[in-house]
Amino acid sequence: MTIRNPVEWCMSQVKLTTHIVGDASHAVYHPSEDLDTLIGEVHRIRTADLWDAIRSGFEDFRAYRTDVIFLSVIYPIIGVVLARAALGHGLVPLLFPLSAGFALIGPIAGVGLFEMSRRREQGLSVGWSAALGVFTGPSWGAMAVLSFLLMAIYIAWLVAAETIYMVTLGPEPPVSIEAFATDTLTTGMGWIMIVVGMGVGFLFAVVVLAIGAIAFPVLLDRPVGVDTAIWTSIRATIANPGPMALWGLIVAGGLFLGSIPAFVGLIVVMPVLAHATWHLYRKLVPH
């Protein structure tokens, strides 16, 4: 082991800091990028392409199900922990928003699985270790920035949900789940909460679908910044409003079914949807 003098150590730290700052700035914006031309044409797709992407995603899941399940077992664990935290701290009104929020942060959870689909597509070795390697790859900075953005949206959704409850059935927390369900389904203010909550949740879902539908696959596949990745996802959504709206419903419905009971179904639903997202990206933005 070589002991460096203070000057050498300081110089190495300066170089490391410069590298980190450069990576962070590169993650957000590339001065040489033209947002309209760098990715090229975004293709139009049909409903049949969605089902084909899901079939391909299921094939990826079957091909590497042992490694995929190893990666995916964390999803139900997180769901159960969040649910128990909500129940244990008088946050029953946030139980459904917490569960529904999986659709908002789903793209973050799928990054390793996108990498597995990408490697299988290229005929490379595939495994959980290779999938986790994406977090040390050249795109990690951009993915971190995009993850932070989606997490901020998730937190904003929880704040909005809590505010809606406070205005309608609040401010006191419900005494039990049964009392909350009764107040929600048998009172006028409860139905107002349901309608307003669904409307606000829909707006959050539309925003996340537009900016995050294929942004992570873009970052994984191409040396671009977060701005280009988000703009590409928005372009794909605008060019395919019907199919992308259906895709959003498929994702939301799959995550809802996977959350029953006790989030166990997410072990299968999350990886299949993640793999399918990679194949959807390929249909929207081919090589």
N, C-alpha and C positions, 0 to 999 in steps of 0.2 A: 504494500500500500504506500502510495506517495503522498507526503505531507506538503501541501502547497503553502507558499507564503501568503500573507494577507492581500497583497496586490493581485496575485494570480487568482485568488478566490473571488475578490471583488470583480475582476474582469470577467470571470466565468459567470457570475451572477448577472452582470450587465448584459452579456450575450444571451443568457437564458431568458431574461425579462424582455429583451428586444424580440426574441423569437416568439414568446407568448403573445406579446402585443401585436406582432405582425399576423400571427394566426387568427387572433380575435378580429382584427380589422378585415382580414381577408374573408373571414366567415360571414361577415355582414354584407360587404360590398366589394366588388371587383371593379376598379376604375375602368378597365378595358372592356367590361361587359356591355353589350347592348341587349336590354331586356327583351326586345321584340324579335331579335334575330339569332341570339346565341343558341337557344334550344332548337329553333327551327319550327316547322309546322306541327301543330297539335292536331291529331287526327280526330275525326268524328267516329263515334262508335254506336252500336245498336244494343238493344236489350240482350240479344243473344250473346254479345261479347261479355256481358257481365256474368252470365251463367258459365261461359267457357272459362273465364278467369277463376270462378269459384271451383270448377272441376279441376283446373290445373293446381289451384291452391290445395285442394284435398289430396291430390296426387303427391305434392311435395310433403304434406303432412304424413301420409302413409309411408313414403320412402324413408323418412327420417323421424318417425314418431317417437322413438326412445329419446333422442336428443331434444326433440321439440317439446316433449312432455317435461323433460328436465328443466327447460327454460321457462315453460308455461305454468308450472305449478305455483309460481309466485303470485299469479293473478288472483286465484281464489283466496290465497292467504291474505293478500292486501285487502280484498273485498270483505272478508270476515273481520279483519282487524278494524277496518273503518266502521263496519256495522256495529261491532261491539263497543267501539269508542262512542258512536252516536247514541247508543242505547244507555251506556253507562254514564253519560254526562248530560242527560236531559236534552239531547239533540234529535229527538225522534222526528221532528219535521224535516230534518236534513237527510234522513235515511234514504228516501227515494232520490233526491238530488245527488247524493254521493254515489249511488249506484248508477244513475243515468249519466253521471260525469265520466264513466269509463269510455263512453263514445267520444268525449272531448280529448282525452289523453291516450286513446288507443294507438294513434300513430307512434307515440313515444315508445310504448311497450313493444311495438312490432319491429323495431330497428334491427335487432339481431336476426329475426326471422326473415326480413327482407334480404339480409346478407346471405342466408342459407339458400334462398331461392335464386339469388344472383349467382352464387357459386355453382349450384346444380346446373343452371342454365349454361354456364361456361365449361362444365365438365370438370370442375375443381373438387378437391376434397371438401366434404361437408361434415360438420359436427358442431357441438355446442361451443367448443373452444374457438373454432374458426368464427362462429357467429359473434362471440363476445369480443373477438379481435377488432371488430368494427369500431369499438369505443376507444381504440388507440390509433386508429387510422387517420389519414390526412383530413377527413371531413368531420372529425369529432367536434371541432370548434363550432362549425356551422350548425351541426345537429344539436349541440348544447344550447345555442342561441334560440333555435326553433323550439326546442323542448321547453325552455324558459317561457317563451311566448305562449305556448299552449297551456302550460301550467298556470300562467297569469290569467288566461281566459277561464280556466277551470275554477280558480279561486273567485273570479268575478261572478261566475255563475252561482257559486255557493252563497256569495254575499247577496246576490239578487234574490235567490230562493228564500233566504232568511228574511230579507226585507219584505217580500210578498207575504210570508207567514205573519210577520209582526203587524202588518197593516190589516190583514184579514182576520185571522184567528188568534193572534197574539194580544198582548205581549207575553202573557204567562205561558210557560211550556206546558204541554199536555201531561196529565198525571200518568198516562199509560198509552201503549200502542192502541188498545181497544178504544179508549176515549178519543184519541186523535182520529182514528178511522171513523168513529161515529160523528164527530164534529165535522169532519171533512165531507162525508157523504150525505148527511141529513140536514145540513144548514145552508142557508143562502150564501153566507160568507165563505163556507167551505168550498162551494162550487165556484165561487168567484176566484178563490185561490187556485183551484184546479185549472180553470180556463186561462187565467192570467199566467200561471206558472207554465202551462204548456206552450202558450204563445211566446213567452220570453225564452223558454228553453229551445223552441224552434229557431229563434233568431240566433242564439248562440251556436246551435248545431249547423246552421247555414254558414255562419262565418268560419267555423272550424273546417267544414267540408270544403269550402272554397279555398282556404289557404293551406290546408294540410292534407288534402286527399292523396296527393302524390308527391308532396314536397320532400319527404324523407327519401323515397326512392330516387328522386332527382339528385339530391345531395350525395347519395351513396354511389350513384352511377356516373356522375359527371363532376368535374372540378369547377363548381360554380358557388356563388355566395347565396346567403339566405334570401336576398331580394329576388334573385332570378328563380330560385326554387319555388318561392311563394307565388310569383307572377306566373310561372308555368302552370302551377296548380289552378290558379284563378282562370287562366286562359282555357284550360281543359274543361273546367266547370261551365264556363260561359258558352263554350262551343258545343257542349253536350248537356243542356239543362235537364232534359227528361231522363236519360240514362244515369246521370250523376245524382239526381234526386232519388231515383230508385235505388241506387247504390247506397245512399245515405240511409234509406229506410231498411235495406237489407242489413247493414251494419248495426243500426239501432235495434232492430228486431232480434238479430242474432245475439247481441250482447245482453238483451233483456232475457231471452230464453236461457242463455248461458248462466245467468245470475240466479236461476231457480233450479234446485234449492241450494242455498249456501254458497253460491258462486262456483260450484264444482264444475259446471258445464263449460266454464271459461277455459279450462285446460284444453278443450278441443276447439271451441268456437274461436278464441283469440288467435291461435296459430293458423287455423284455416283461413280466417279473414285476412291475417297479415300476409300470408303467402299469396292469397288471391289479389291483394292490393298490389303486390309486385307485378303480377301478370296483367293487371288492369293498367298499370303504368306503362308496360311494354306495348299495350294496344293503343294507348293514347300518345305516347312518345316513343316510337320504335327507334331502333339503331339508326 
